Amino acid sequence: MAPIQLKQSPSSAQTLTRGGATEARAVVREAMRTTAAATVAAPPVVPSLPPPPADQILTEVRFGPAVDGLAVNAAAASSRILCCEEIDGRRWNYVVDVEGTGSVRRCSSAVKAVSLQTPVAPVEIGILVQELISFIRSYVVPEGFPDSVTPSYVPYMTWRALKHFFGGAMGVFTTQTLLSSVGVSRNRATPGAVAINWILKDGAGRVGKMLFARQGKKFDYDLKQLRFAGDLLMELGAGVELATSAVPQLFLPLACAANVAKNVAAVTSTSTRTPIYKAYAKGENIGDVTAKGECVGNIADLLGTGMSILISKRNPSLLASFAFLSCGYILSSYQEVKSVVLNTLNRARFTVAVESFIKTGQVPSLKEGNSKENIFSPPWLKHTPVILGPTFGDAFQDPASFLATQCLFEKERYMVTYNPSKDKIYALLKDQAKSDDILKAAFHAHVLLYFVRLSNVNRSLRNRNKYDQSKLESPIPTNSDFVAHVAESCKIVSSSYGVFKRKAAEQGWIMSDSLLNPGRARLCELKEQ
C-alpha cells in the first residue's frame, strides 16, 4: 500500500513557524530570569579572617575612601585578607574591615598589617636577638649575603679583621712610645720643638708615599706579593718607632724612617684593596663589598685599641708585647693574602698552572692555584728561571745559537731559548706579539724549562754512577743539547697549548688578560734595503 501524502497549504505552514519562534523566545526569557534570581540568592563568598588576638601587632594604613559596591554575604565575618607579605623572614597579612549591613556591604579605607607570629615572652627575646643580628649584618656584610659574594669572602674577612685587631693594639704602644720619646710625657722639650719634630716626621712619610707610587702596574701584576711585603714594612716601621724609647735623642731620624715605611705600606694596602674586593663581588656590588669590608676593619681596629689600652695600664714588657702582637699581625696577614682567590694569571699563578698541566695533564682550580702561589717572591727579585721579554744580549751569547733557534720560530711571534751560562730560559717577543702570544711564549718557556731540568737530573744520576770522578760530565748542556730541547718543546707546545687554554677556561681562569708583566724589548723585522 502506498504511503499517504498529506498536503498543507502555505498559510498553515507560516502559522506553525511563527508559533515555534514565539515559544523559543519565551523559553530564553524564562532561563534569564532564573539565572538572575540564582545570582541574587547566592552572592560570592568573601575570604574572611577571624579577629586577631590582642597580643598580635596591628598596623593601620589608609589608602583613601571606602570602596562601595563590594558584595559580601551578610553572615560572613567582618574582615577580609587582601594579601600576604614577607620582610626579612617575617610574614604579615594585610586585612581590611567590611562595613555596613545587609546583602551588599563595602570595605573600609583602613588596612591593618597583622603579624603571623604570635609574640609570647620567650619569643620576644628571640625577636630582639634577630633584630640585633639584622642590625649588625647591615654594617658588616654586603646586601644579599652570602649569595652576593664568592665563597672565599668569609675566610678573607676573618683574617683581615684579626690583622686589624693586632694592628690597632700595636698602634697604642707605638703612639705611647713616640710621645714619650719626643718629650711630651717628661717635658723634655718645648711645645714648639715637639710640634716641629712631629711635622717633619709626617712630612717624611708623605714623601715616601709619593716615591713608592711609581711602582704603577706592579700593584696589579703581583698584588698578593706586594700586599704581604707592605704588611711586613708596617711591622718594621712599628719596631723602629718602639726603638725610639731606647734612644730618644735619635727620635727624628728614627721616627722619619718608621713613618716612611708605614706610609709605603699604606700605599700598598690602598692600591691592592680594590682588585681584591672586585674578586669577591658578584655583579655590580663592589661598592657595597668595599664599604662593608672597611667597616669590619675599623671595628676590629677599635676593639684592638680598647684591649691594648686596658693592657697598657699594667705597664707590660714593651719587647714582649711587640713580639706577641707582631707575630699575630704577620700570621694574620699571611693567611689573609693566602685566602684571596683571583681568576687572573700573573707569573706565580701561571707557573703553578703550567707545571700542574705538564705533570698531570690537568689545570688546577682557582682555589688550588691560588693556594699554591708563592707570595714570598716580590716583583723586584731577579732570580727567576724564566725571563719574559728580555733583550737580545741577555738571551744569546753567540750568533750561532740565535741562528740555530731562529728557524724554529719563523711562524711564531716569539722565540724561546736556553742560555747555559746563566741557566735560565729566555722568551723573546717580536713586535707583532699580542696578549695571546705572550701567554704562549710563557707556556713554551715553562715547557722548555721542564725538559732542561729533566736533562740535568738525568745527567746528575749518570755522574753519580761513575767511579772515576775525573771523567765526570759537565752539568751544563752543550749547544747541540739545548737546540734539541727547543725543537722537542716546539712539538709539545703545538699540540698541547690549545688543550691548556681550554682546560684553564673550564676551571674559571681568565686567559684574555695577560698579567705576566713582560719586558719592553721586542724583536723587529729587518727591512730590505
Beta strands, then each sheet from edge to edge (+ up, - down):
strand 1: 58-62
strand 2: 79-87
strand 3: 90-99
strand 4: 106-115
strand 5: 345-346
strand 6: 386-388
strand 7: 414-419
strand 8: 424-429
strand 9: 514-515
sheet 1: 1+ 4- 3+ 2-
sheet 2: 5+ 9+
sheet 3: 6+ 8+ 7-
end
